[in-house]
Amino acid sequence: MNEQMPQTTPLTPLTPEEERQWAMVAHLGVLVNLVSGFLGPAVPLGIYMIYKDRSRYVAYQSLQALIFQLIWWVGGGILTGIAWAITGTLSTIIIGVLCIPFACIISAMPLVALGYGVYGGIQSSQGQDFKYWLVGDWVRGMLTGE
């Protein structure tokens, strides 16, 4: 009955170089979507879960990348499917032909997310506090409890 409690070592903070590296990987997780189609958000989610207690910078960058990818890649993919379904359906009565330019514009959403995610990865690797437009302030508020 003499059980010993397992000893846990305190989490050591990441070095600035490691912070930049993991933040960059979180943003570049968008490239996984090119291969899998939809698993890109798993990369920043995993990085956030592993490093959230060791680095506020990595937590912020990875959570930001996760939410951005969910909105632009997953949401954009869903909107693209809906836009093309409506265009295809309306094409039977000629009106859908007018919808094709709009469906093409909506189809570019995941590509925009890809480019912006790579840009975020480059900025993070250089140690800059990258912030996605609209998403960055919201995530910062979530992390600070404001």
N, C-alpha and C positions, 0 to 999 in steps of 0.2 A: 504494500500500500504506500510505498515511498516513491510516488511518481514525481518526476521532475518536469517542470514547465519548460517547454522548448524555448530557447533563447532566440529572440529576434534581434537582429542588428538594425540600428536606425538607418533609414534611407539616406544615402549620401547625395548631396545636391550634384547636379550635372555641372560640368565645366562649361564655360561659354562656347567652346568649340563643339562640345556634344549637344548643347542646346541648339546651336545653329544647324547642326547636322540633322537632328530629329525633327526640327521645325521644317526644314527643307523636304525631308522624306514625307512628312504629313501632307504638305502641299502637292508634292509630285505623285501622291497616291492617285491623283486624277488620271495618271497614265495607265493605271491598272484597268481602267474602264475601256481602254482601247483593245485589250485582250479579252476581258471577261464580259464587258458590256455594262456591268452594274456593280461589281465588287469594289470599286474604287473607294467608297466611303468606309470600307472596313479597315483600310490602312490608317487614316487619321483617328478612327475610333480606337483601334488597338494601341496606337501611340498615346492617345489621351489617357486611356485606362492604365497603362503601364507607368507613364511619367508624370501624371497630374500632381502627385505629391512631391516630386523631386524638382520640378521647375515650373514656375508660373508662366514663363515665356513659352515653353513647349505646350503647356496646357492650353494657353490662349491660342496659339497658332494652330494646333491640331483640332481644337473644337471649332474654330473658325473655318478651317478647311473642310471639316465634316459637314457642317451646316451648309456651307456654300455648295458643296458637291450634291448634297441631298436636294437643294433647291434647284440648281441649274442643270445638273446631269440627270438625276432621276425625274425631277419635275419637268424639265425640258423634254425628256424622252416621252413622258406621258402626254404632254401637250402636243408634241409632234405627232404621235399616234392619233390623237383626237383630231387634229387639224387635217391630217391626210384622210382619215375616215370620213369626215364631213365633206372634204373636197371630192373624194371619190363618189360619195353618195349623191352629191349635188351635180356632179358631172353628167349624170343621166338626164338632167334637164338643162344643160348648158350653163347654168349659173356657177357650177363648180369650177369651170375653167377660169373664172375671174378670181377664185380663191387660191389658185396655184401659187401666185407670187407670195401671198401671206403664209401659206404652208411652207414654202421654201425658206422664208425668213425665220419662222418658228423652228424649222429644222436646224438652223445654225446655232441654236442655244447651247447644245452640248459642246459644240466646237469652240464657242466663246469661252465656256467654262474650262475647257482643256487649256486654251492659251493663257487665260487668267491664272489658273492654278500653277502652270509652269512659271509664269512671271512671279507669283508669290513664292515659289520655291527658290528662285534665283535671289530674290530680295532677302529672304530669310537666311540663305546660306552666306550672304554678305553681312549678316548681323543687324539688318534693318528691321524695325518693328513694322512689319507689313500688316496692313489692315484692308480687308475686302470692303468694297463699297457697300454700304447699308448693313452688312452682316457684322463687320468688325466692332462697331459701337455696341450693338446688341449683345454680342458674345462677351465683350468686356464688362458690360453691366451685369450679365448673368454670373460671371466669375467673381465680381466684387460684391455682389448682393445688393446693388442699387436698384 
